[in-house]
Amino acid sequence: MEHQVVGRSVPRLDGVAKVTGAARYAIDLTLPGMLHACAVRSQRAHALIRRIHVELAAAVDGVVRVVTANDLGGLVPYFGHVVLDHPILAMGHTLYQGEPVALVVAESPAAASAAAALVEVDYQELPAVIDAEQALGPGAPVLHPHRGARVGDEGFEGGAGELEGNVCAACEVGWGDVEAAFARSDLVVEGEYRYPMLYGYAMEPYNALARFDQGELVVYSSAQHPYQVRRDLARIFGLPLSRVRVVVPYVGGGYGTKSYTKVEPMAAVAAWLTGRPVKLALSVEEAILTTRSDGAVVRARSAFTAEGRLLARDFDIVLNSGAYTDNSPQVAQKAANRCFGPYALEALRVRVRAVFTNTVPASSLRGFGAPQGTLAGETQMDEAAARLGIDPVALRQRNLVPRGDPVIPGKRGLDADLAADLDLLAESLGWPARPSGKGIGFALTASDAGAFPVSTAMVRLHADGSASVLTGATELGQGSQTVLAQIAAEELGIPLPTVTVVAGDTGVTPYERTTGASRTTTIVGRALQEACRDARRRLRDLAVSALGLPPDAVEDVGGALLAGGQRISYGDAIQRWFGAEGEVVGVGAVRRAGDLARLPPFWEIGCCGVVVALDPETGVVTVEQLTTVGDVGFAINPALVHGQDAGAAMMGLGAALREELVYAGEVLANPNVVDYRVPRFSDLPARIDQLLVERRDGIGPYGAKGAGEGALNPMAAAVAGALGRLTGRFPHRFPLTPERAWRLLADLVPAPGHDRTDTR
């Protein structure tokens, strides 16, 4: 099937606008006797806790209890889905400024907040290390001399031996003779590239409400992965999984930052100690002090022939992963798999180290691992093109991995035609024309997406012919419930308005490993298809039994049965078998087998470009045009794909031009959304082209592949290419703030105390 671009006629399910409503964020839950908690956060990056003075706080009217780590006896006081090293409350020492050291539980939020201000902590300060490269140096303080128990393998499959010092995780990817390839090359491009630490800024900050009910722990949370949170909570309290229920109402955005456990343990231990429901809701400022993305320093070399053939690449990536392990091992592995791009290479050497520092713990953020390494890899493609005198589109075209060939030996072949995608992108941007005073940039990525392919789904066919879909996947505003409802309606042959999706409740919905890695449409959608087919098989068997007909006399025609020449609705068949109202339940599951045996489940394509202008007096970069190519296999709901691509692209532009968490010494200097500048509506480009490419080449329903991260992953590199062609100097450090851009244009070295933007 030839590619089809939005605007052309494409057969699909009936596309509907988002029926779930992204604006319906967290439900305001209030339980009888509910208490409110306020966390007291450390003002020291690295210190021993001599004593916590809670007397004044405990005396405040309305305060029920002040909780410290000393109150957690009998519990497992740590959590972590990979390594058990993240304390619920600081255990004798703090590892970053902003770490929770105490929890004030009171009758009202006001009382809890007022009392929290009265908690005093005696600290003995210890040497701190904020920079990841300094943390690897001799004499650096070691944050975790005794490592936590490893409880998961995510990110350690490519480990490079024993972890020592402040190395949180390490991985290597490679093949071929790298040194020999470099020795016979005609051009070597090398440099150091820096990608910032970022905050995901979901509109809804972290929150959780916990209660114990007859020995069962029930937690309402804004978690992306309720089953992973359930596992952590069960371990903490020594409960069977069946006695822990995690319920996730509509979540006000996640972008990966709400993956895994965050504030749920604090709310749960407060409920355990007080015997009452407890709600903990963070402010935006507190949320910024909870999770961020890994910053990166990337040293890269690329070897080319004079004709532009890319022979080999050599990457050394150091990730600033903060105080605890969280998901940084997997970020490191993904950075290793994604940094070198979708190019055919004779030889490759990638080394990635995630490093502990006395900063906010890093974890997942949209596209994790891909944007950091892609900045270096794609910028070097542009630098090589400039030095070789070759068109940068042509340079990429002659090096792309052909469709069906492996990007990484032993992995699934590339399920995309990147050469055709790049042609569409260049056409939209007007390349190779170069308008005066404007810079055009573009970049490509192929990310091993979809995570591990484990999913279960259920569908309940009711006596009136309507259906309920049950899934453990979380609705974060991305529209997954809309798409799953569309899939169920198509598979069952019933009207879309008769389908309801029930999601994110470990006490009700079936197991779902994660919600992330752009996997819900493809992996959960596959499980749902199986559940619908199972329900139809069961329904047909019921009809055969109820009507006393031979099996070959009953035919399922989608939405109804033909039985002995008579058309019988699904609801009628159910009622005939039960003799009253009843229902049929179908169950579906997918695992790493069959066409999902080879990882990744699919490759998520990033293909985007920009046209920019640069004010020579202020250094302000204006993005005048943005183009995204959504190579999604099949867009079950085109409106949602456009929304995902636009949102991802704007997040990428935020990292490219504005966003950066900045430390002043040991203190985070901008933990708020005034000083931490996210894109606004006024930053939207005047022209946005969103192209959909649909070749039905994905493993998801109807040939679908995932979307949601692709448009972010190459964005900083696209901006780097545009500014490089406009100024003659390719920026290596992001975000490209007005001052950095002005210095780039003026060919100035940084002023004392400012960053050096190495561009050559």
Secondary structure, DSSP 8 states (H G I E B T S, - for coil): -----TTS----S-----SS-TT--------TT-EEEEEEE-S-SSEEEEEEE-HHHHTSTTEEEEE-GGG-TTS--EE-SSEE-EESS--SEESSTT-EEEEEEESSHHHHHHHHTT-EEEEEE-----SHHHHTSTT---S-SS--EE---TT-TT--S---TTEEEEEEEEES-HHHHHHT-SEEEEEEEEE-------SS--EEEEEEETTEEEEEE--S-HHHHHHHHHHHHT--GGGEEEE----S--TTTT-S-SSHHHHHHHHHHHSS-EEEE--HHHHHTT-B--EEEEEEEEEE-TT--EEEEEEEEEEE--SS-TTHHHHHHHHHHHTT-SB--SEEEEEEEEE--SSS-B---TTTTHHHHHHHHHHHHHHHHHHHT--HHHHHHTTB--TTSBSSTTS-B--S-HHHHHHHHHHHHTTT---TT-EEEEEEEEEEES-S--EEEEEEEETTS-EEEEE----SSS-HHHHHHHHHHHHHT--GGGEEEEESBTTTS--B--S-TT-IIIIIHHHHHHHHHHHHHHHHHHHHHHHT--GGGEEE-SSEEEETTEEEEHHHHHHHHHSSS-EEEEEEEE-S-GGGSSSSSEEEEEEEEEEEEE-TTT--EEEEEEEEEEE-SS-SSHHHHHHHHHHHHHHHHHHHHT----EETTEES--STTTS----GGGS-SEEEEEEE----SSSGGG----SSTTTTTHHHHHHHHHHHHHS----BSS--HHHHHHHHHT----TTS------
